[in-house]
């Protein structure tokens, strides 16, 4: 898995992707950008649940697919990094 992200964030991200985009697109994102094997990605999707914290219809799936369409992997990582920073901010406010 991508070491820059916490397990809790990855669970949250995958739950939102599960709700928003096709499984094949989620598997592609997990394998191409987050170092999951295809089997790990499929297993993770089987266990995906509705996301916690806040709305699951935030369009992260579309943002990642659009970034992927640019052809530059860095665009995808930028979307993930921005989303992770928002996640950390929300977590810090909810855990106080």
C-alpha positions as CSV (number, residue, x, y, z in Angstrom):
1,X,0.0,0.0,0.0
2,X,1.1,3.5,-0.5
3,X,3.0,4.4,2.6
4,X,2.0,8.1,2.6
5,X,-1.6,7.3,3.7
6,X,-2.9,5.9,6.9
7,X,-4.9,2.6,6.9
8,X,-8.0,4.5,8.2
9,X,-7.8,7.0,5.2
10,X,-7.4,4.1,2.7
11,X,-10.5,2.4,4.2
12,X,-12.4,5.7,3.9
13,X,-11.1,6.3,0.3
14,X,-12.0,2.8,-0.8
15,X,-15.5,3.0,0.7
16,X,-16.1,6.2,-1.2
17,X,-14.8,4.8,-4.5
18,X,-17.0,1.8,-4.0
19,X,-20.0,4.0,-3.8
20,X,-19.0,6.3,-6.6
21,X,-17.3,4.5,-9.5
22,X,-17.2,1.1,-11.2
23,X,-15.3,-1.7,-9.5
24,X,-12.9,-2.0,-12.4
25,X,-12.0,1.6,-12.1
26,X,-11.4,1.3,-8.4
27,X,-9.2,-1.8,-8.9
28,X,-7.2,0.1,-11.5
29,X,-6.7,3.0,-9.2
30,X,-5.7,0.8,-6.3
31,X,-3.2,-1.3,-8.4
32,X,-1.7,1.5,-10.4
33,X,-1.4,4.2,-7.8
34,X,-1.6,2.6,-4.3
35,X,0.5,-0.5,-4.8
36,X,-2.3,-3.0,-4.2
37,X,-2.1,-6.3,-6.0
38,X,-5.2,-7.1,-8.1
39,X,-6.3,-9.8,-5.6
40,X,-5.8,-7.4,-2.7
41,X,-7.9,-4.8,-4.5
42,X,-10.7,-7.2,-5.2
43,X,-10.7,-8.5,-1.6
44,X,-10.8,-4.9,-0.3
45,X,-13.7,-4.1,-2.5
46,X,-15.6,-7.1,-1.3
47,X,-15.3,-5.8,2.3
48,X,-16.0,-2.2,1.5
49,X,-18.7,-0.5,3.7
50,X,-20.4,2.8,3.5
51,X,-17.9,5.5,4.5
52,X,-17.8,7.1,7.9
53,X,-17.2,10.7,8.8
54,X,-19.0,12.7,6.2
55,X,-20.8,12.5,2.9
56,X,-19.7,9.7,0.5
57,X,-20.9,11.6,-2.5
58,X,-18.0,14.1,-2.6
59,X,-16.9,13.1,-6.1
60,X,-13.5,11.7,-5.3
61,X,-14.0,9.0,-7.8
62,X,-14.6,11.5,-10.6
63,X,-11.7,13.6,-9.5
64,X,-9.3,10.6,-9.6
65,X,-10.6,9.4,-13.0
66,X,-10.2,12.9,-14.4
67,X,-6.7,13.1,-13.1
68,X,-5.9,9.7,-14.5
69,X,-7.2,10.8,-17.9
70,X,-4.5,13.5,-18.0
71,X,-1.9,10.8,-18.5
72,X,0.3,12.2,-15.7
73,X,0.5,10.0,-12.6
74,X,1.4,13.0,-10.5
75,X,-2.0,14.4,-11.2
76,X,-3.6,11.4,-9.5
77,X,-1.2,11.6,-6.6
78,X,-2.0,15.3,-6.2
79,X,-5.7,14.5,-5.9
80,X,-5.0,11.8,-3.4
81,X,-2.7,14.1,-1.4
82,X,-5.3,16.8,-1.3
83,X,-8.0,14.4,-0.3
84,X,-5.8,13.0,2.5
85,X,-5.0,16.5,3.8
86,X,-8.7,17.2,4.0
87,X,-9.2,13.8,5.8
88,X,-6.5,14.6,8.3
89,X,-8.1,18.0,9.0
90,X,-11.5,16.5,9.5
91,X,-10.2,13.8,11.8
92,X,-8.2,16.3,13.9
93,X,-11.4,18.3,14.4
94,X,-13.6,15.3,15.2
95,X,-11.2,13.6,17.6
96,X,-10.7,16.5,20.0
